[in-house]
């Protein structure tokens, strides 16, 4: 039998799966890592160690544990869009810059928007320039490097860096390219080379491919490092959220995925590309497809912060305490803007706010208020999706945050949405394995490995409470924005930041 390997480079870990062509899970492997935040507004990772090193370790563990398995193909996805600059030998010149949580390129966003025009960018690229876009990050790197940026230098996202290390091929999948604004034309699904030259003259561009395409074969050096056979086909892969959506069957127009992870992420399949201010229209996973997307800057990562803050209490204990707290957290509301915010406010200077604290509030209240604050953000974003593309045909919840059920129930209660939860929430790596199976022809292109486990329904008893909470949540940001911005700028000045 032929087997498939899918590997996903996430914000907090790299996970790999070995599957059969029918989706049967044979083995898993994991390596933990974490981003660094060297300055306010900066979020980085070590591409050599955290991306390549962890993928090698995961592949080596899977192949060592099952030496009899004949691996037919490998597909890698990764957090993104990110960018790392390398020399011609694929050695990183500096730490990789992460996706929208890294807001260092604010000046470049403003400059490029002024030069090209906000409306023109929205129409051609399908979204406004924001901290999520790769173009401004590349402009920041070019400016920072000055004459040190060499003509032979290359740039990669997380998964494409690994693909290059495995195969020597420099490629970028259409989905990730469509987040390289303003350098990709969403209507033509091709590079906007005139805008590349206008913003970064002479910038070399990778070859465009679709995520489930075989782009190269494992070379001898990579085979020795990973334990895989020389010549093993390697697929392009894509950004992790889209691989995860693919893993749970979010592939038809109207399907919406809510991903409960370090950040809350949204992907909805479209019938046709659109341009909606505040949301991101992108190319999808399957050839010629389009999706609408949005993302919050911090979600699940706040629960990790809270667990550490309260002395490392077992997380199950925290969840039980939060579940015992009434809806509304007894007068507590949180703005979950701990790293600024992407959708819906696009404010890199936004910060977390916890309002209504009293001496009776305990750590369980704080965790419930965290979930409820994130759920209010979800409600705002879903309303924008509905205005842009109509009510979703179905909503599928994925990610580690679906385990236990409290967070998903609160989101359903606050938003009024029913959510389907798959039987397996293995994640993006499982979608990578499916793409690998499709890409080498082991299964038909329409194959779907997802199986539904249960549906989370809104609890009508909480409707009134959460309507009041949501109104307070929506009012709190504009009411505190001026003061929070002042605080954020004071820290940047003190730390020598932006």
C-alpha positions in Angstrom: 0.0 0.0 0.0 1.1 3.6 -0.7 1.0 6.1 2.2 0.9 9.8 2.4 2.6 12.3 4.7 1.1 15.7 5.5 3.0 18.2 7.7 1.8 21.5 9.0 4.0 24.2 10.5 1.9 26.1 13.0 2.4 29.0 15.3 3.0 26.8 18.3 4.1 23.5 16.8 4.8 21.4 13.7 2.5 18.4 13.3 2.8 15.5 10.9 0.6 12.7 9.9 1.1 9.4 8.0 -2.1 8.2 6.4 -3.4 5.5 4.1 -5.1 6.6 0.8 -8.5 6.2 2.4 -7.6 8.7 5.1 -6.8 6.1 7.8 -4.5 7.7 10.4 -1.4 5.5 10.8 0.9 7.7 12.9 1.4 11.3 14.1 4.4 13.3 15.2 4.8 16.7 16.8 7.5 19.3 17.7 6.7 22.4 19.7 8.1 25.8 19.1 7.0 29.4 19.7 7.4 32.8 18.0 9.4 35.5 19.5 8.3 39.1 20.0 11.6 41.1 20.1 9.9 44.5 19.9 6.3 45.8 20.2 4.5 44.9 17.0 7.1 42.4 15.9 6.5 38.6 15.6 9.3 36.4 14.3 10.4 32.8 14.0 13.7 31.1 13.2 13.1 29.6 9.7 16.1 27.3 9.9 15.2 25.8 13.3 11.5 26.2 13.7 10.5 25.5 10.1 13.0 23.4 8.5 14.5 21.7 11.6 11.1 20.8 13.0 9.8 19.4 9.7 12.9 17.3 9.4 12.4 15.9 12.9 8.7 15.1 12.2 9.5 13.4 8.9 12.3 11.4 10.5 10.0 10.3 13.4 7.3 9.2 11.0 9.6 7.3 8.7 11.6 5.7 11.5 8.4 4.5 13.3 7.1 2.9 10.1 10.1 2.0 7.9 7.9 -0.4 5.9 5.6 2.3 4.7 6.1 3.3 1.0 5.5 7.1 1.0 3.9 8.1 -2.3 4.0 11.9 -1.7 4.6 14.6 0.9 2.7 17.9 1.3 3.6 20.7 3.7 1.4 23.6 4.8 2.4 26.4 7.1 1.4 29.4 9.1 1.1 32.4 6.9 1.4 34.4 5.0 4.9 34.9 6.3 8.1 35.9 4.7 11.8 35.0 5.1 14.6 36.4 3.0 17.4 33.9 2.1 20.6 33.9 0.0 20.9 31.7 -3.0 21.9 28.7 -0.8 18.6 29.1 1.1 20.2 30.4 4.3 18.0 32.9 6.0 19.4 36.4 6.2 17.3 37.3 9.3 14.4 35.9 11.3 11.2 35.2 9.4 8.4 37.8 9.7 5.1 36.4 10.6 1.6 37.0 9.3 -0.8 39.8 10.4 0.3 39.7 14.0 3.5 41.4 12.9 2.7 45.0 12.4 6.1 46.5 11.7 5.4 47.5 8.1 2.7 50.1 9.0 4.7 52.9 7.2 5.1 50.8 4.1 1.4 50.0 4.1 0.6 53.7 4.1 3.2 54.5 1.4 2.1 51.8 -1.0 -1.6 52.6 -0.5 -0.9 56.2 -1.3 1.2 55.4 -4.4 -1.2 52.8 -5.9 -4.5 54.0 -4.5 -6.7 52.3 -1.9 -9.6 51.7 -4.3 -7.4 50.4 -7.1 -5.7 47.9 -4.6 -9.1 46.8 -3.3 -10.4 46.1 -6.8 -7.3 44.4 -8.2 -6.2 42.5 -5.1 -9.5 41.8 -3.4 -8.6 43.4 -0.1 -7.1 46.5 1.4 -3.4 46.5 2.4 -3.0 45.5 6.0 -0.5 43.9 8.3 -1.6 40.6 6.7 -0.1 41.5 3.3 3.3 40.4 2.3 4.1 43.3 -0.1 4.7 45.8 2.7 6.7 43.3 4.7 9.0 42.8 1.6 9.2 46.6 1.2 10.3 46.8 4.9 12.9 44.1 4.4 14.3 45.8 1.2 14.5 49.1 3.0 16.1 47.5 6.1 18.6 45.5 4.0 19.5 48.4 1.7 22.4 47.3 -0.5 22.6 44.0 1.3 19.6 42.7 -0.7 21.3 40.8 -3.4 19.7 40.0 -6.9 20.0 36.3 -6.2 18.2 36.6 -2.9 14.9 34.7 -2.6 11.8 35.0 -0.3 9.5 32.4 1.0 6.6 31.7 3.2 6.9 28.9 5.8 5.8 25.9 3.7 7.5 27.1 0.5 10.8 27.4 2.4 10.5 23.8 3.3 9.5 22.8 -0.2 12.7 24.5 -1.5 14.8 22.7 1.1 13.3 19.4 0.1 13.4 19.8 -3.7 15.4 22.9 -4.7 12.2 24.3 -6.3 11.2 28.0 -5.7 7.4 28.0 -6.0 4.5 29.8 -4.4 0.9 28.4 -4.4 -1.8 30.7 -5.8 -3.5 31.0 -2.5 -0.4 32.3 -0.6 0.4 34.5 -3.6 -3.0 36.1 -3.4 -2.0 37.3 0.1 1.2 38.9 -1.3 -0.8 42.2 -1.9 -0.4 44.3 -3.9 1.6 41.9 -6.2 -1.2 39.5 -7.2 -4.2 40.1 -9.4 -7.1 38.3 -7.9 -9.2 38.4 -11.1 -6.4 37.1 -13.4 -5.0 34.8 -10.7 -1.5 35.9 -11.8 1.3 38.2 -10.7 0.6 41.9 -11.1 4.1 42.4 -12.5 3.6 46.1 -13.2 2.9 46.8 -9.5 5.8 44.7 -8.5 8.1 46.9 -10.6 6.4 50.1 -9.3 6.9 49.1 -5.6 10.0 46.9 -5.6 11.9 47.1 -8.9 13.7 44.0 -9.8 12.1 41.8 -7.2 12.4 38.1 -8.3 9.2 36.2 -8.2 8.6 32.4 -7.6 6.8 30.2 -10.0 3.0 30.1 -9.4 1.4 26.7 -8.8 -1.8 25.3 -7.2 -1.6 23.7 -3.7 -2.3 20.2 -4.8 0.3 20.2 -7.7 3.4 18.1 -7.5 6.2 20.7 -7.8 9.4 18.6 -7.5 11.0 15.5 -6.1 13.0 14.9 -2.9 16.7 15.3 -3.6 19.5 13.3 -2.0 20.4 15.7 0.7 16.8 16.1 1.9 16.3 12.3 1.7 19.3 11.7 4.0 18.0 14.2 6.5 14.4 13.0 6.6 14.6 9.3 6.0 12.4 9.5 2.9 13.3 8.0 -0.4 15.1 10.0 -3.1 12.6 11.1 -5.7 9.5 11.1 -3.4 7.0 13.6 -5.0 6.5 16.9 -3.1 3.4 19.0 -3.5 3.2 22.8 -3.3 1.0 23.0 -0.1 -0.5 26.2 1.1 -1.3 28.3 4.2 -2.4 26.2 7.2 -6.0 27.6 7.5 -6.8 26.7 3.9 -5.3 23.2 4.3 -7.4 22.8 7.4 -10.5 23.9 5.6 -9.7 21.4 2.9 -9.3 18.6 5.5 -12.9 19.0 6.8 -14.6 19.3 3.4 -15.0 23.1 3.2 -14.8 23.1 -0.5 -18.3 24.1 -1.9 -19.6 27.7 -2.3 -21.2 28.8 0.9 -19.1 26.5 3.2 -17.6 28.5 6.1 -14.8 27.3 8.4 -14.2 28.7 11.8 -10.8 27.7 13.0 -10.3 27.7 16.8 -6.5 28.1 17.2 -3.9 30.5 18.4 -5.8 33.0 16.3 -9.4 32.7 15.2 -9.6 32.3 11.4 -12.4 32.3 8.9 -12.5 30.8 5.4 -15.6 30.8 3.2 -15.8 29.4 -0.3 -17.1 31.9 -2.9 -18.9 31.4 -6.2 -16.9 34.2 -7.7 -14.2 36.7 -6.6 -15.4 39.9 -4.9 -13.8 43.0 -3.4 -15.1 43.9 0.1 -13.4 46.5 2.2 -12.3 44.9 5.5 -12.3 41.3 4.3 -9.8 39.3 2.3 -10.7 37.8 -1.1 -8.1 35.1 -2.0 -7.5 32.3 -4.4 -8.5 29.0 -2.9 -7.0 25.5 -2.7 -8.6 24.0 -5.8 -7.6 25.3 -9.3 -9.5 28.5 -10.2 -11.4 28.7 -6.9 -11.8 31.8 -4.6 -12.4 32.3 -0.9 -13.3 35.0 1.5 -11.3 35.2 4.7 -10.8 37.1 7.9 -8.7 36.6 11.0 -8.4 37.8 14.5 -5.0 38.6 15.8 -5.1 36.7 19.1 -7.6 34.1 20.3 -6.5 30.8 21.8 -3.1 32.2 22.6 -4.8 34.4 25.2 -5.9 31.3 27.0 -2.3 30.1 27.2 -1.4 33.5 28.6 -4.2 33.2 31.2 -3.1 29.7 32.2 0.5 30.9 32.8 -0.7 34.0 34.6 -2.7 31.9 37.1 0.2 29.7 38.0 0.0 27.0 35.4 -3.2 25.4 36.7 -4.2 22.4 34.5 -6.3 23.8 31.6 -9.1 21.3 32.2 -9.5 22.7 35.6 -9.7 26.3 34.2 -12.3 25.1 31.7 -14.4 23.5 34.4 -14.3 26.6 36.4 -15.3 28.8 33.4 -18.2 26.4 32.6 -19.6 27.0 36.1 -19.7 30.8 35.6 -23.0 32.1 34.3 -23.3 33.5 30.8 -22.0 37.1 30.8 -19.2 36.3 33.3 -21.1 38.2 36.0 -20.6 41.6 34.5 -17.1 41.0 32.9 -16.3 41.8 29.3 -13.0 41.5 27.4 -11.6 43.0 24.2 -9.2 40.3 22.9 -6.9 42.7 21.2 -3.7 41.6 23.0 -1.6 41.9 19.8 -3.6 44.6 18.0 -6.4 43.4 15.9 -6.9 42.3 12.3 -10.5 41.8 11.3 -12.8 43.7 11.8 -11.0 46.9 13.1 -7.6 46.6 11.5 -5.9 48.5 14.4 -2.3 47.5 15.2 -2.4 49.8 18.3 -5.5 48.2 19.8 -4.8 46.4 23.0 -6.6 44.0 25.3 -9.2 45.5 27.7 -10.9 43.8 30.6 -13.8 45.8 31.9 -16.0 45.2 34.9 -13.6 43.6 37.2 -14.6 43.2 40.9 -13.1 41.3 43.8 -15.6 38.5 43.3 -14.2 37.6 39.9 -11.9 34.6 39.8 -9.8 32.9 37.1 -12.8 31.0 35.8 -14.6 34.3 35.1 -11.5 35.5 33.2 -11.4 32.4 31.0 -15.2 32.6 30.3 -14.8 36.3 29.5 -12.0 35.5 27.1 -14.2 33.0 25.2 -17.1 35.4 25.2 -15.0 38.3 24.0 -13.6 36.2 21.2 -17.2 35.1 20.4 -18.3 38.7 20.1 -15.5 39.3 17.6 -16.7 36.3 15.7 -20.2 37.7 15.6 -18.9 41.0 14.1 -16.9 39.2 11.4 -19.7 36.8 10.5 -22.0 39.7 10.0 -19.5 41.2 7.5 -19.3 37.8 5.7 -23.1 37.7 5.4 -23.2 41.2 4.0 -20.6 40.3 1.4 -21.5 36.8 0.4 -24.8 35.9 1.9 -25.6 33.6 4.8 -23.3 30.6 4.9 -24.8 27.3 3.8 -23.0 25.5 6.7 -20.4 26.3 9.3 -17.7 23.8 10.2 -15.7 24.3 13.4 -12.1 23.0 13.5 -9.0 23.3 15.6 -7.8 22.5 19.1 -10.3 24.9 20.6 -13.2 22.7 19.7 -12.2 20.1 22.2 -14.2 20.1 25.4 -17.1 22.0 23.8 -17.3 25.1 26.0 -15.7 27.5 23.6 -17.8 26.3 20.6 -21.0 26.5 22.6 -20.3 30.0 23.7 -19.6 31.0 20.1 -22.9 29.4 19.0 -24.8 31.2 21.8 -23.3 34.6 21.0 -23.6 34.4 17.2 -26.7 32.3 16.8 -24.8 30.0 14.4 -25.1 26.2 14.3 -21.6 24.6 14.0 -20.7 21.2 12.6 -17.8 19.6 14.4 -16.0 16.8 12.5 -15.2 13.5 14.1 -11.5 14.1 13.6 -10.0 17.6 14.1 -6.5 16.6 13.2 -5.9 19.8 11.4 -4.1 21.1 8.4 -1.6 18.2 8.2 -4.6 15.9 7.5 -5.6 18.2 4.6 -2.1 18.1 3.4 -2.2 14.3 3.3 -5.4 14.5 1.3 -3.9 17.0 -1.1 -0.9 14.6 -1.5 -3.2 11.7 -2.3 -5.1 13.7 -4.9 -2.0 15.3 -6.4 -0.4 11.9 -7.2 -3.6 10.4 -8.4 -4.2 7.9 -5.6 -7.7 9.1 -5.1 -10.2 11.2 -7.3 -10.0 15.0 -7.0 -13.4 15.1 -5.3 -12.4 12.8 -2.5 -13.4 14.0 1.0 -12.1 12.3 4.1 -14.2 14.4 6.6 -16.8 12.8 8.8 -19.2 14.8 11.0 -19.3 14.0 14.7 -21.9 16.4 16.1 -23.6 19.8 15.7 -23.4 22.6 18.3 -26.8 24.4 18.5 -27.3 27.9 20.1 -28.8 27.8 23.6 -31.9 30.2 23.4 -31.7 30.7 27.2 -28.6 32.9 26.7 -29.9 35.0 23.9 -30.9 38.1 26.0 -27.7 38.0 28.1 -25.5 37.8 25.1 -27.4 40.5 23.2 -26.6 42.9 26.1 -23.0 41.7 26.3 -22.4 42.1 22.6 -23.8 45.7 22.7 -21.3 46.5 25.5 -18.5 44.8 23.6 -19.2 46.8 20.4 -19.2 50.1 22.4 -16.1 49.4 24.4 -13.5 49.6 21.7 -14.4 53.1 20.3 -14.9 54.3 23.9 -11.3 53.3 24.9 -9.4 53.6 21.6 -7.8 57.0 22.3 -6.5 56.0 25.7 -5.3 52.6 24.5 -3.5 54.1 21.6 -1.7 56.5 24.0 -0.6 53.5 26.2 0.6 51.5 23.2 2.6 54.4 21.8 4.2 55.0 25.3 5.5 51.4 25.4 6.9 51.7 21.9 8.7 54.8 22.8 10.1 53.4 26.0 11.2 50.1 24.3 12.7 51.9 21.3 10.1 50.3 19.0 8.4 51.6 16.0 
